[in-house]
Amino acid sequence: MKGRKPTAEEKRFHDKIASLGCIACYLDGRYNPEVSIHHVDGRTKPGAQMKVLPLCAGHHQDGTEIPGLIAIHPWKARFEKLYGRQEELLALCHELLERDT
């Protein structure tokens, strides 16, 4: 996978945002703590490691065989039509993190 590994500070942020659970499941009214980090703008641009979303397997990658979930890879347009643009989801994640502090 292209890009650099996250720094310790970025990793702490990834852990913090992952603690929210899957943001798409949240919008569906569920809490799913099993997430992976989705990079909104790739992994190579400056600041890319801070532009991440917590997504469960079924909302992150197609082929997980989880019925009813639209995965951002490869269905980005369908995913964003249902849940909103990734930048909006990122803003929601930051808002939720601020509520918890």
ChimeraX attribute file (.defattr): number of C-alpha atoms within 10 A of each C-alpha:
attribute: neighborCount
match mode: 1-to-1
recipient: residues
	/A:1	5
	/A:2	7
	/A:3	11
	/A:4	11
	/A:5	12
	/A:6	15
	/A:7	10
	/A:8	9
	/A:9	11
	/A:10	15
	/A:11	14
	/A:12	12
	/A:13	16
	/A:14	21
	/A:15	14
	/A:16	13
	/A:17	23
	/A:18	22
	/A:19	15
	/A:20	22
	/A:21	22
	/A:22	28
	/A:23	26
	/A:24	26
	/A:25	19
	/A:26	13
	/A:27	12
	/A:28	11
	/A:29	9
	/A:30	12
	/A:31	14
	/A:32	17
	/A:33	16
	/A:34	14
	/A:35	21
	/A:36	19
	/A:37	19
	/A:38	21
	/A:39	16
	/A:40	17
	/A:41	16
	/A:42	15
	/A:43	20
	/A:44	13
	/A:45	10
	/A:46	10
	/A:47	12
	/A:48	17
	/A:49	25
	/A:50	19
	/A:51	19
	/A:52	25
	/A:53	29
	/A:54	30
	/A:55	26
	/A:56	23
	/A:57	19
	/A:58	22
	/A:59	25
	/A:60	26
	/A:61	18
	/A:62	16
	/A:63	12
	/A:64	12
	/A:65	10
	/A:66	12
	/A:67	8
	/A:68	8
	/A:69	18
	/A:70	21
	/A:71	23
	/A:72	19
	/A:73	15
	/A:74	13
	/A:75	15
	/A:76	15
	/A:77	13
	/A:78	13
	/A:79	20
	/A:80	16
	/A:81	10
	/A:82	13
	/A:83	17
	/A:84	13
	/A:85	14
	/A:86	19
	/A:87	14
	/A:88	12
	/A:89	20
	/A:90	19
	/A:91	13
	/A:92	14
	/A:93	21
	/A:94	15
	/A:95	11
	/A:96	13
	/A:97	14
	/A:98	9
	/A:99	8
	/A:100	8
	/A:101	5
